[in-house]
Amino acid sequence: MADGSVQGLTHDRFEAVRGVFDSNLKSGEDLGASFCATVNGETVVDLWGGWADPAKTRAWEKDTIVNVYSTTKTMTALTALLVADRGELDFDAPVARYWPEFAANGKADVKVSHLMAHSAGLSGWREPVTLADIYDWEKATSLLAAQAPFWEPGTASGYHALSQGYLVGEVVRRVTGKSLGTVFREEIAEPLGADFHIGLPASEDGRVAELIPPPPGGALGEGTTSELVRNMATNPPIDVTATKTRGWRGAEIPAAGGTGNARSVALVQSLMSNGGAVGGKQILSEAGVRRALEPQIQGVDLILGMEVKFGLGYGLNGGAVPLPNDETCFWGGYGGSLVINDMQARTTFAYAMNRMAGTTTGDMRAFGLCMAMWGALAG
């Protein structure tokens, strides 16, 4: 049906979730969206509906995909956890062990764990950079390797909104000889049959929903007096319309450029909540995924301006975002996309949409759906 109505699967006990999803679309809070939930690795909710474009000429279909901004970071973290699980990467080692050039300008002791937890002091580029520069992997990573940290590494987190993907991604490339997007595709997405891409092939462009920027005043970094935040938000400028371009979609931008939908996000991330295995495929060990829960740093984030607790690549319980228990890890994307992995309840919830709100860590659309899930699970 091409009328934008809600489609998909809901197990009986989770029928309330469909009601919340439908009301988000009917109220106009959502234009087009998808929500997926897994329990013990089994999909129990898989919903989509609404429109893929503001003119409402394209319905949001089962296979519609969208740029999910920083929800991509959970895929990058999972890829690093996989490489570490194989014994090829030590999070406690200095970055320079794998990437010698990184030791420049006082960074010899910066650890891989600092990159994972946004505490390396490299929340952006000191040199002026353009969007074209961040499509150039060699340039983007070389500049970060050469520069001095903005603050003493390991002492505080300062959200590495765009830079984290290049930092973790280059370590993965130095270790494996392959780009992060390639490792993710070959060793995680393809074995699971997950429609999530870090570097989208041009053949898939026709399925991509159009992002609608946040309302005026809601953009990341708008009205800030912080030099750090200004650097993150304007160097290069965050331009939502760039996500319509082949340049953005095709580049590997492992902190912000991933393209998928709630189903593919939940499928991949359910590795985290289901002991490293999905559909009979053991991709990581249970110990390997649980490393994400190892606390790295906690406090008011220098960029986000709110209390955050970071593990290895994920946000943990104990920050400003309330989570059900200490075995839960999450992250979300600019505009509202979100994924929550609860290892205790063995559940993963994922939400992806195209109408953006002025948020980096989820808003009430996603949390309303999650609360309906939690209510049903408790019932």
Number of C-alpha atoms within 10 A of each C-alpha: 10 12 13 20 17 21 18 15 16 18 12 10 13 19 15 16 25 23 13 18 23 20 14 21 20 13 9 11 14 22 25 31 30 29 29 27 31 23 18 18 24 16 20 18 22 21 24 31 28 28 28 27 19 15 7 14 12 18 21 31 25 16 14 25 31 28 32 30 27 28 33 29 29 27 26 30 24 25 23 26 24 23 19 18 19 11 9 12 19 18 17 11 14 20 27 19 18 18 17 13 16 26 19 14 12 14 22 15 15 23 21 24 23 27 28 26 27 30 29 28 24 30 27 27 21 17 11 11 17 13 15 13 13 21 17 13 16 12 14 19 20 15 15 22 23 16 18 19 21 15 16 15 21 19 14 21 30 28 25 24 24 26 25 29 26 26 27 26 27 24 24 25 19 15 16 14 12 14 20 28 24 17 22 21 21 12 13 21 21 12 14 20 12 18 20 27 26 28 22 23 12 10 7 13 16 9 17 23 28 21 24 17 18 18 11 8 10 15 21 22 20 14 11 11 9 13 10 18 24 18 19 26 21 17 18 18 14 15 12 18 12 13 21 16 10 14 16 22 25 19 20 26 29 30 28 24 26 30 27 25 31 29 29 22 30 29 28 23 26 31 30 32 29 25 21 23 21 21 11 8 11 14 19 22 17 18 11 19 25 19 17 25 20 14 16 21 21 19 18 17 20 21 22 18 13 13 15 23 22 27 23 28 30 26 26 29 21 16 17 14 16 9 18 12 14 13 19 25 28 27 22 28 26 25 29 28 35 33 29 28 27 22 24 13 17 20 28 32 29 30 31 32 33 29 24 24 23 20 17 21 22 22 17 13 21 24 16 15 24 23 14 19 21 16 14 15 13 7 7
